[in-house]
């Protein structure tokens, strides 16, 4: 008999971007990532997702506390912070809470930081929603740049991977869903183009 390769396990942690607010479930980026990995010959389960629209870092932590988990995972992604910025939370608080979430992600990846992929926060200030609401786009961009710099710094400190998709969100502001705020399936596909090679490297680290 030909031995059966056990599937790899993927946990995606985040907020509305991870859950794919306003797009079908199969078009959210963790699902598209798995589809692309499978086309490349990777045997991997559907993603386990812990994410809710509107969640901040502390709310994600509480959501993780309330969800049964089955570590170790071969791949863990983390994308969180836009709602901290939206609610005007201080950057110092974000650093502390993000670092704690990242440490938990590493633990869920069997203590192997190389299995963890952090994805940056997109710039919602370029969207139709921000324009219609009369938001200060330059201020949103500055604040998100600070948050993303913190996430990048903490990711490097932990030895995990960081993927910057913020530039994609700024280059393609028209690629939004029907709500005028969240990314469209087309934008998520561009994110996956950037995330895929990093995810494959992370999965190689799990072997």
C-alpha positions in Angstrom: 0.0 0.0 0.0 1.1 3.6 -0.7 1.6 5.4 2.6 -0.9 8.2 3.1 0.6 11.6 3.8 -1.0 13.2 6.8 -2.4 16.7 6.1 -0.7 19.7 7.5 -2.7 22.0 9.8 -3.1 25.7 9.5 -4.5 28.2 12.0 -5.4 31.7 10.9 -5.8 34.4 13.7 -7.2 37.9 13.0 -10.2 40.1 12.4 -12.4 41.1 9.5 -9.6 40.7 7.0 -8.9 37.2 8.0 -12.5 36.2 8.1 -13.1 37.8 4.7 -15.9 40.3 5.6 -18.1 40.9 2.6 -16.7 38.1 0.4 -17.7 34.4 0.1 -15.9 32.1 2.5 -13.9 30.4 -0.3 -12.5 33.9 -1.3 -11.2 34.9 2.1 -7.4 35.0 1.9 -6.6 32.0 4.2 -8.9 29.8 2.1 -7.3 31.1 -1.1 -3.9 30.4 0.4 -4.8 26.8 1.1 -6.2 26.4 -2.5 -3.0 27.7 -3.9 -0.9 25.4 -1.6 -2.9 22.4 -2.7 -2.4 23.3 -6.4 1.3 23.3 -5.6 1.0 19.7 -4.2 0.8 20.5 -0.5 -1.4 18.2 1.5 -3.1 20.6 3.9 -6.4 20.8 5.8 -8.9 23.7 5.4 -7.8 26.6 7.6 -9.0 26.8 11.2 -10.0 30.4 11.6 -10.3 32.4 14.8 -11.4 35.9 13.6 -14.3 38.2 14.0 -15.1 41.5 12.3 -14.2 44.4 14.6 -11.8 42.5 16.9 -8.9 44.3 18.5 -5.8 42.6 19.9 -7.3 42.0 23.3 -10.6 40.7 21.8 -8.6 38.2 19.7 -6.9 37.0 22.8 -10.2 36.4 24.5 -11.5 34.7 21.4 -8.5 32.3 21.5 -9.2 31.6 25.1 -12.8 30.6 24.3 -11.9 28.4 21.3 -10.8 24.8 21.5 -7.4 24.5 19.8 -5.4 21.5 18.7 -1.7 22.4 18.5 0.9 22.0 17.2 -0.1 23.7 13.9 2.3 23.5 10.9 1.4 27.0 9.9 -0.1 29.9 12.0 -0.9 33.3 10.5 -1.6 36.5 12.5 -3.1 39.7 11.2 -4.5 42.1 13.8 -4.5 45.7 14.8 -6.7 47.7 12.4 -9.5 48.0 15.0 -7.0 49.2 17.6 -6.1 52.0 15.3 -9.7 52.7 14.3 -10.6 53.0 18.0 -7.7 55.3 18.7 -5.9 52.8 21.0 -2.3 53.8 21.9 0.6 52.3 20.0 2.3 51.2 23.2 -0.7 49.1 24.2 -0.7 47.6 20.7 3.0 46.6 21.0 2.4 44.8 24.3 -0.8 43.0 23.2 0.6 42.1 19.8 3.8 40.7 21.3 1.6 38.5 23.6 -0.5 37.3 20.7 2.7 36.5 18.7 4.1 34.5 21.5 0.9 32.5 21.7 1.0 32.0 17.9 4.6 30.6 18.2 3.5 28.3 21.0 0.6 27.0 18.9 3.1 26.3 16.2 4.9 24.0 18.4 7.3 26.6 19.7 8.7 27.1 16.2 8.6 30.8 15.2 9.6 29.8 11.6 6.1 28.4 11.2 4.4 31.7 12.0 3.5 34.3 9.3 2.5 37.8 10.4 0.6 39.8 7.7 0.5 43.6 7.9 -2.5 45.7 8.3 -4.0 47.2 5.0 -4.7 50.9 4.7 -8.4 51.4 5.0 -7.9 55.1 4.6 -7.7 54.7 0.8 -11.2 53.1 0.6 -14.5 54.6 -0.5 -15.7 54.2 3.0 -13.0 56.5 4.4 -13.6 59.1 1.7 -17.4 59.1 2.2 -16.9 59.4 6.0 -14.6 62.4 5.5 -11.8 60.7 7.3 -8.2 62.1 7.5 -6.5 59.7 5.1 -3.0 61.0 5.8 -3.5 60.5 9.6 -4.8 57.0 9.1 -1.8 56.1 6.9 0.6 57.5 9.5 -1.0 55.6 12.4 -1.1 52.4 10.5 2.5 52.8 9.5 3.4 53.0 13.2 1.3 49.9 14.0 2.9 48.0 11.1 6.4 49.0 12.1 5.6 47.7 15.6 4.3 44.4 14.2 7.4 44.1 11.9 9.7 44.8 14.8 8.1 42.3 17.1 8.0 39.7 14.4 11.7 40.0 13.7 12.4 39.9 17.4 10.5 36.6 17.7 12.1 35.1 14.6 8.8 34.7 12.6 8.0 35.8 9.1 6.5 39.2 8.1 4.5 39.9 4.9 3.8 43.5 4.0 0.5 43.7 2.0 -0.1 47.4 3.0 1.4 48.6 -0.2 -1.0 46.4 -2.2 -4.0 48.0 -0.5 -2.6 51.4 -1.3 -1.9 50.6 -5.0 -5.3 49.1 -5.6 -7.8 51.2 -3.6 -10.7 50.3 -6.0 -10.4 46.6 -5.2 -12.9 46.6 -2.4 -16.0 44.6 -1.7 -19.6 45.9 -1.9 -19.3 47.5 1.5 -16.7 50.0 0.1 -14.4 49.2 3.0 -13.1 45.6 3.0 -10.9 44.1 0.3 -12.5 42.3 -2.7 -11.7 38.8 -3.7 -9.4 40.3 -6.4 -7.4 42.2 -3.7 -7.2 39.1 -1.5 -5.8 37.1 -4.4 -3.0 39.7 -4.7 -2.3 39.4 -1.0 -1.9 35.6 -1.5 0.6 36.2 -4.3 2.7 37.9 -1.6 1.9 35.5 1.2 2.3 32.2 -0.7 6.1 31.9 -1.0 6.5 32.9 2.7 3.9 30.3 3.8 5.6 27.6 1.7 8.9 28.5 3.5 7.1 28.3 6.9 5.7 24.9 6.0 9.1 23.6 5.0 10.2 24.6 8.5 7.6 22.3 9.9 9.1 19.2 8.3 
